[in-house]
Amino acid sequence: MIHPKDEGNIPIAKEVLEAYGGFSVIDPERVDLLKHPQFVDVPWKYVNVKAGDCLFIPRGYWHLVTSGGNKNLAVSLLFGRIDNFEPHNCDSTNVDAKMHLTEVGMVWTYDGFGIQTMGNNSPFELNETIHEMCIENLQSRITVEYIMEFLMEELQSEDVRNIVFKEWVDSYEEYVRNAAIQYVTILGDTDQKGYVTCDKVKSLPLDQLKELAQLMSMDPGNTEELEYYSISQKDITNLFIDVLESEISANQLISVEELSNEYLRIGGTEQGALTIVSMLDVNSDNIISKKELLENMNQVVSMYGRIQVFGNGAIMNGVEFDFANRQTNEIPDADEYQKDEL
């Protein structure tokens, strides 16, 4: 464990997108002090956690976790980004040692689907943001237009239009407007008036705040649609091309099981495989013909390579866009192979 005050001497990986955390480029098992001489001045602590132990890692601490020996199970609980920890009542608090984790009050839980993220948005921080909006807004209400302006600023709209969306400006503005309408509706605009009064948002329940936090989340890992972001259109197109050119489809037929296995191989999930199969296996006979694949693969490919927008960049089709350096690239064309075959 390394104290955050020593971060200046840690060689940190440069990331195009805004990181909620970060990682170091050093090999912790074999630190190259010739390449990273400043790391020699970094003090660190070693902690050996045994069965029944609990380790609290304060905010900002750099840490490496390794497990050895027999199989073991560890549980991580991510708290809000606490600046100070006050242990004054830890010894006197009466806690039932037999209490299950399912009985402990958690804001967010991990359902085991896909890749685990570094945490969801804090609904409590979002609640503070909403109250600040009311203080700043002299009309004592939050409107769709106000939220649109807020989202445009949050999502670096001008850069997104110029670099990512290119000529799709209208669709992006429509996307932001729809998000703003959803935002105000969740806040309480059930009559679709286009606004909600500040009195109505003074004491929002946790479930309502969580719904807002999910709407505002820029991390697709917090949803069950992660694979549609992490798998690029090029990846899914290449999968179909490989299947079409392989012995699997030599007889013009592809089994649902074989296609599903190929999809899992590139990092997809079983649920995602079921979705693909339902779109390709038009006659539901558990066999996908070459004709079915060629006629429907474009519809499947269009679901992937979705845009992830961050504070200073975006990812589309697995390619990072750096707003500061104005980096662009060509979006993979999913139609070429289909045109040749048809």
N, C-alpha and C positions, 0 to 999 in steps of 0.2 A: 504494500500500500504506500502511496506517495501523496504527501500533502499538496493541495492545489497551489500553495505559495511557491512551490518549486517547478511549476508547469513551464516556466520560461526556459528551463534546461532540458526539457523533454522534447525529442524530435517528433513532432506531430504530423501525421499525414495531411497533406493539403487536399481538401475536398471542394469540388465545384459548388456543391449545394450546401446550404446552411445545415450544420450538424447539431444534433441535440446530444452532445457528448463529445465524440471524436475517438480516435485511436492513434497509437504510436507506431512508428515505422521500425522501431528496433526489434531485434529478436531477443526476447527476455531470457531465453535459455543460453544465448551466446552473444552478449552485448559487444558490439564492435566499437571500442573506444577510440580507434584511429579514425573511424568515420564520424563518430559522435562523441568527441572529447568532452563536451560540456556535461555529458551525462554522469561523469565521474563525481561531480559535485552534488548529485541528487541523493539525499538521504531516503531510506525506505525501511519499512517495517514488515516483518514476516509474521503471519498469524496461522496457527494450526487449529482448525476447527474440527472438533470431535463430535461423536454422537451426542445429541442433546444440547449442543452449544448454539448460540445465536450471536451473529456478528453484525453490528450496526456500522454501515459505511456512510460517513457524513457526506454532505453535498460537495461535489467537485473533486473528491478523492480519486486519483488514478489507481486502478487495481487490476490484478491478474488473478484468475481463479483456475486452479488445476486440481484434478481428482486422481487418486491412485489406489492401488490395492483392489480389494473386492468391490463388487457392485455397491453403489450407494445412491441415496436420494437426497437432494437438497431442494429447499423451497426458497424462492426469492420473493420478497414483498417490497414493492417500490412505493415509497412515500412521496408526498408532494415535496417539491424542492425546498426543504427546510434549511433556513440559514443558521439557526441555533438549536441545539438539543439540550433540554433541561431534564436531567435525570433525577430531580429532587424527590419524586414520589415512586420511583421504580421499586424500591424495597418494601414500601408499605401498601402498594396496590395489590388487592386480592384478586388473583387470576386463577380460574379453574384450570388445573393442569390437564384435565381430560377434555377440554373444549376442542371441538373439531374446527379446522380452518373454515369449513363451510358455515360455521356459526359466527365467525368474526365479521364485523362490518367492513366490507370492501366496496370502494367506489367502482372499480373495474376488476374484472376477472378474465383469465385467459382460458378459452374453451378448448384449447388443444388443436385448433384448426390453423394449418399453415405455419409460417414463421412467426415467432414471438417478437414483438417490437420492444422498444425501450420505454414504453408507457404511452398512455392516452393523454389527451389534453386534460388539464385540471378544470373541472366544472366550477371550482371555487374562485380560481383566477378569472374565469370567464364571467362569473357573477360580478366581480369587481369592475371588469371592463364595461358591463352593461350599466352599472350604477354611474360610472364615469361618463358614459354617453348621455345619460339623463342630466348630469350636472352641466355638461358642455352645451346641450341642446336647450335653447331658451324657450322652445315651444312646449317643454315638458312632455314630449312624446317622441317615440322612436318610429320613424317612417321607413318605408321600403327604399325610398331615394337616399335616405341617410345611411342605411345599411349598405346599399349599392356603392356609395362613395367610400365607405369604410372598407368594403371588400376589394374594391379597385385598388386602393392604397396598399392593402395587405398583400395582394397578389401581384404587385408590380405590373399592373395591367398594360402599361405602354410597352414594356419590354416583351411581355408575353405575346401581345398582338404582333409586334414587329418581327420577333424571332420564331416563335413557336407556331402561332396561329396563321401567320402570314396573311393571306387574303381572306381568312375566315373570321374577320373582325366581328361581323354581325352575330355569328354563332357564339363567340366568346362573350359578347355583351349580353346575349340572351341567357347564357349559362350563369353569369353573375346575377342578372335580374331574377332568374328563377331561384337561385340560392338565397337572395335577399328576401324574396316573398316567403320562402320556407322558413327563414330565420324569424321574420315578424309573425308568421302563423304560429310557430312554436312558442313564441313569447306570449301569445294570447289573442292574436287577431283572427279569431275563428270566423268572424263575419266578413273577412276580406275587405276591410275598409282601407287597408294600405298603411295602417299605423297602429301602435299600441301605446297607451298612456304610461307614464313613468310610475304612477300609483300602482298599476297592475303588475309591474315587475319588481316591486320592492322586496318581496319575499318569495322568490321562485323555488319550488320544490326541487329536490336533487334529481329526480327522474327527468324533469324538464330541462335542467341544466346539462344533464348527460346527453340528452337528445341534441341540444345545441352544440355541445362539444364534439359530437360525432359528425355533425354537419360541417363544422369548421375544421375538422381534422384534415391535414395535408398528407397524412401517412396512410397509404392504402393497406399497410400491414395491420391496421386496426379494423379491417373489414374482411368479409369472406370473398372479396374480389381481388385479393392481392395478386394472384397469378395473371390476371388480365393486365396488370401493370408491369410485373417483373419478367414475364415472357414477351419478347418482342414479336412483331408481325413477321420479321425475318425468321425467327426461331420456329414459329408454328408453320410458316410456309415451307421451310426446309424439311420439317417433319413430314408434311404431306408429300413432298417431292421424293423423299427417301422411301416412303411407303409405296408410292406409285412405281418406283423404279426397282424395288426389291423383289425377292422371290415370294414375299408374302402375297403380293397381288398378281403373281404370274398367271393365275387362272381367272383374272378379272374380278376376283372377290377378296374382300378383306374382312376378317372376323372382328367383331366388336372387342373381344378380349385382346387380340393382337394390337389393335389400334390404341386401346386404353393403356396397354403396357408401354407402348412407344411414347405416349403422352406423359406417363409418369416418369419415364426416363429423362425427359428434358426439364423436370422440376414441377410438373403439374400435379394436381391433387385428384383423388378419386372422384370427388364431386364435380370437378372441372371436366374430367373424362366423361362422366355421365351426361353433362351438358352438351359436349361436342357430339357424342354418339346420338343424342336425341335430335340434333340438327342435321346430321349426315345420314342416319339410317331412316330415310323417309318412310319406307313401308314397314318399319319396326319388325324386321325378320332376323335381327341380330347378325346380319351380314351386310357389309357396305360394299356396293359395287363401285367400280371405277367411275361409272357414269354419275352415281350419287355423289361421290367425293368431288369430282370435277365441277359439278353443277352447284354444289353447296359450300365448297371450301372457302370461297370469298366471304361469305356471310360469317363463317367461323373466324377467319383471319381478322375481320374488322373489329372483333371484340377485344383484340390484344393491342399491346403497345400504347396503352392509354397514357395521357399526359399527367405527370405529377409536378405540380407547381410548388416551389419553395421560395424562401425569402429573396435569394439572389440567383436563382436558376431554375431549371426544370429538367425532367427526364422524359423522353418520348421514344418509344421503341428501343429502350435500353441504351439510348445515347444521351449523354449529359449536355445541356446547353448552359453556357456560362454567359449571363447577361453582361457582365462587366467587360469580357473580352469579345463579345458579339460572335461567339462560335455558332456555326450552323452546319447542317449536313443534309444529305438527301434522305428522305423517308423511303424505306424499302417498298418496292412495288410488288404487291401480292398477286398481280394479274398475269405476269409474263408466262409462267409455266402453264397456266390454264389456257391461255390463248394458243400456245403451241399444241397442246393436246387436243383442244376442240377443233 
